[in-house]
Amino acid sequence: MRKTEPDVDVVDIVSLQDLCRFCQADEAWVVELVEHGVLNPSGTTIQSWRFRGLSIVRAKKARRLNQDLGINAAGIAMVLDLLDQRDAILRKLP
């Protein structure tokens, strides 16, 4: 886990294990999110995956969708994609 600045508690890069701990999820669930395109880690192997800020936020949203509404990984991918599209449209409005 790497912090953005030494005296600030904002985390910008986390490992798979750290992300699982933040989301209170197991690795298989996070791997499934990556397979469905919800998360895009850097690194070529699961052991070397690193997740940046946006992925951390998306993983937490995904976890809430899964826990609160029972949505599976494919459904989470679709919901988050639609929310991204909605946000892009809202940013274009005056």
N, C-alpha and C positions, 0 to 999 in steps of 0.2 A: 504494500500500500504506500503510495507516495502522496505527500501533502503538497499543496500548491506553494505555500510559504512556510518557513520554519515555525512561526508563532501563530499560524492560523489553522483551525481544525477543519478546513475544507479539503476533501479528498478528490483528486482528479483522475487517478489511475488506480485500479484495483485488480487483483488476481481473481481467478475463478472462485477460489476458496473464500476470499474476502467478500465477493459479490454474493455468494451463497449465504454467508453469515449476515450481510446487510439485509437480504431479502427473506431470511429464515426459510431458505429453500435448499433442496438437495441438488447435487451437480447434474444429475440426469435431467432434471426439469430445466435448468439453465441451458444445457446442451440442446434440449429440444427447442428452446426459444431461438438459439443460434441457427439450428437447422431450418426453422420457419422464417428466418430473416428478421426476427424481432430485434436481435442484438447482433452487432458486428464487431467482434473482438479483433484486436491486432494479435499477430502471432500465428504460427503455422500449425502448432499442435495444441491440444487441450491443455497440456501442462504449461505451455508458454503464453496462453491467452491472457491479454490485458484488456480491461474495459475502461473506457474513458467516461467522463462526466455524463454525457447524454445517455449512454448505455445504462449507467447506474439509475438514472431517473426512469428510463423506460422499463428496466427490470422491476423497479418498485411499483410502477403503474401496472405492469403485467401481473405481479404477485397479487395486487389488490383485486384485479379483474378475476383472477383465478380463485382466490379465497372467498371474495364477497359474492361473486356471481357464478362461480363454477365453470368459467369459460376455459376451454382447452387451448393448447398452444396455437393451433391453426386459427381459432376464433380470436385469440388475443392479437395475432398478427393482423387480422382483418380490422379489428376495432382500432388498434393503434394507427394503422394506415389511414383509416377514415378520419380519426382525430387529427392526424398530421395534415391531411387535405383540408379539413375544416379550418385549422389554425392558419394555413397558408392563404385561404380565401379571406379570412377575417383580417389578416395583415394587409391585404390589398384594398380593403374598404377604406374610404376616407374618414 
